[in-house]
């Protein structure tokens, strides 16, 4: 059985839209495409190199697939380009149009197809970008591990990593580091259900009881 790793570039307020360039995804009037570019440094390159140094196959949404397919086959001087072309790529899409990039396989019943892939033996299934696909994976509880590169920037609006369909759950931090440019790189694994606690007084004050009553009425 294999795991799904979601790797994402996110702002401090959780936006993951168009990290690589202005033309990547301007939908919704997003004006900050390329917001990660000026933070790239050797530490980030080392982390990304480590992520791609182990056996993997890609899970991509259709839009991210099209971005990759229009770029990587033409990046002749980048040694990473050949690896991405040769690796198997599973693409979540409702379209029946053929996928022209080598080793690309369409997934039309995404939750069931990915659940099936997870039950098989094989390398890690890894997302890149693909904010819409990630929402489906979150909704169906299919992500086992997150590696989040969190950038010191607030974008205000845009497509977010954790949308309304995310299932509540606890995560365990298994690795954390910071790059010289201020990007924090955190890796989390699933850690069961959310376990609420309380810092309330054992004997709540009259003011606290009145406050709770107001909250109940206003809720």
C-alpha positions in Angstrom: 0.0 0.0 0.0 1.4 3.4 -0.9 0.9 6.9 0.4 -0.1 10.3 -1.0 2.2 13.2 -0.3 0.9 16.7 -1.0 3.7 19.2 -1.6 2.5 22.8 -1.8 3.9 26.3 -1.8 1.6 28.4 0.4 1.4 32.0 1.6 1.0 32.8 5.3 -2.7 33.1 4.7 -2.9 29.7 3.0 -3.1 30.8 -0.7 -1.4 28.4 -3.2 -2.5 29.9 -6.5 0.0 30.7 -9.2 3.3 30.5 -7.3 5.4 30.2 -10.4 4.5 33.1 -12.6 1.9 35.8 -13.6 0.4 33.8 -16.5 0.2 30.5 -14.5 -3.3 31.0 -13.1 -4.9 34.4 -13.2 -8.4 33.1 -12.7 -10.6 35.1 -10.3 -8.6 38.2 -11.0 -5.5 36.9 -9.1 -2.8 39.5 -9.5 0.2 38.1 -7.6 1.3 35.2 -9.9 4.9 34.4 -9.3 4.9 35.3 -5.6 7.5 32.6 -4.7 10.1 33.5 -7.3 12.1 36.1 -5.3 12.4 33.7 -2.3 14.1 30.8 -4.1 17.4 29.9 -2.5 19.8 26.9 -2.1 18.0 25.6 0.9 14.7 25.4 -0.9 16.4 23.8 -3.9 17.9 21.2 -1.6 14.5 20.4 0.0 12.8 20.0 -3.4 15.7 17.9 -4.7 15.3 15.6 -1.7 11.5 15.2 -2.3 12.1 14.2 -5.9 15.1 11.9 -5.1 12.9 9.0 -3.9 10.7 6.9 -6.2 7.4 8.6 -6.9 4.6 9.0 -9.4 2.7 12.3 -9.9 -0.9 13.1 -9.2 -1.9 16.3 -11.1 -5.0 18.3 -11.7 -5.7 19.0 -15.3 -4.7 22.7 -15.1 -1.4 21.9 -13.4 -0.8 19.1 -15.9 -1.2 21.6 -18.8 1.2 24.1 -17.1 3.8 21.3 -16.7 3.2 19.9 -20.2 3.7 23.3 -21.8 7.0 23.9 -19.8 9.0 20.9 -18.9 9.3 19.1 -22.3 10.8 22.4 -23.6 13.2 23.1 -20.7 16.0 21.2 -22.4 18.8 22.5 -20.1 17.1 21.4 -16.9 18.0 17.8 -15.9 14.7 17.7 -14.0 12.8 17.9 -17.2 13.7 14.5 -18.4 12.7 12.9 -15.1 9.3 14.6 -15.2 8.7 13.4 -18.7 9.7 9.8 -17.9 7.8 9.5 -14.7 4.2 8.2 -14.7 1.7 11.0 -14.3 -1.9 10.5 -13.2 -4.1 13.4 -14.3 -7.5 14.2 -12.7 -9.7 15.4 -15.6 -13.3 15.3 -16.9 -12.1 15.7 -20.4 -11.8 12.7 -22.8 -9.1 14.5 -24.9 -5.9 12.6 -25.1 -3.0 13.5 -22.9 0.0 14.2 -25.2 2.8 14.3 -22.6 4.6 10.9 -22.3 3.5 8.5 -19.5 0.3 10.4 -18.7 -2.8 8.6 -17.6 -6.2 10.2 -17.2 -8.3 9.6 -14.0 -12.0 10.3 -14.5 -13.3 8.9 -11.2 -10.8 10.6 -9.0 -11.7 9.5 -5.4 -12.1 5.9 -6.4 -9.2 5.8 -8.8 -6.8 7.3 -6.2 -8.1 5.0 -3.5 -7.4 2.1 -5.8 -3.9 3.3 -6.6 -3.1 3.7 -2.9 -4.0 0.0 -2.3 -1.5 -1.1 -4.9 2.2 -1.6 -4.4 4.4 1.1 -5.9 6.1 4.4 -5.2 4.7 7.4 -3.4 2.0 9.3 -5.1 2.9 13.0 -5.0 0.9 16.1 -5.9 2.4 19.3 -7.2 0.2 22.4 -7.3 -3.3 21.1 -8.3 -5.4 23.1 -5.9 -8.7 21.7 -7.2 -7.4 18.1 -7.0 -6.2 18.7 -3.5 -9.7 19.7 -2.4 -11.0 16.4 -3.6 -8.2 14.5 -1.8 -8.9 16.4 1.4 -12.7 15.8 1.2 -12.1 12.0 0.8 -9.3 11.9 3.4 -6.7 10.5 0.9 -3.6 12.6 1.9 -1.2 10.9 4.2 1.6 13.5 4.4 2.0 17.2 3.7 5.2 19.1 2.9 4.3 22.8 3.1 6.7 25.5 2.0 5.2 28.5 3.8 6.3 31.9 2.4 6.4 35.1 4.4 3.8 36.9 2.3 0.1 37.6 2.7 -1.9 37.5 -0.5 -5.4 38.2 0.7 -7.3 36.2 -1.8 -6.8 33.3 -4.1 -7.1 29.5 -4.2 -6.3 28.1 -0.8 -4.8 24.8 0.3 -7.5 24.0 2.9 -10.9 24.7 1.6 -14.4 24.1 3.0 -14.3 20.3 2.2 -11.3 19.5 4.4 -12.1 16.9 7.1 -11.0 17.9 10.6 -8.0 16.0 11.9 -4.8 16.3 13.9 -1.3 16.4 12.3 2.1 15.6 13.7 5.1 17.7 12.7 7.9 15.3 11.6 10.4 17.8 10.1 10.9 21.5 10.1 13.5 23.9 8.7 13.8 27.5 7.5 15.5 28.8 4.5 17.7 32.0 4.5 14.9 33.8 2.5 12.4 33.2 5.4 10.5 30.2 3.9 9.6 27.6 6.5 9.4 24.0 5.3 7.3 21.8 7.4 6.4 18.2 6.9 3.3 16.8 8.7 1.8 13.3 9.0 -1.7 12.4 10.1 -2.2 12.0 13.8 -5.8 10.9 14.2 -8.8 13.0 15.3 -8.8 16.5 16.8 -8.6 16.2 20.6 -10.1 19.4 22.1 -9.1 20.5 25.6 -9.9 23.5 27.8 -8.1 26.2 29.8 -11.4 27.2 31.5 -11.6 27.6 35.3 -13.0 24.6 37.1 -15.7 26.9 38.6 -16.6 29.5 36.0 -17.3 33.0 37.2 -20.7 34.6 37.1 -19.4 36.8 34.3 -18.3 33.7 32.4 -21.6 32.0 32.7 -23.4 35.2 31.5 -21.0 35.4 28.6 -21.7 31.8 27.6 -25.4 32.4 27.7 -25.0 35.4 25.4 -23.0 33.3 23.0 -25.7 30.6 22.9 -28.3 33.3 22.2 -26.2 34.9 19.4 -25.3 31.5 17.9 
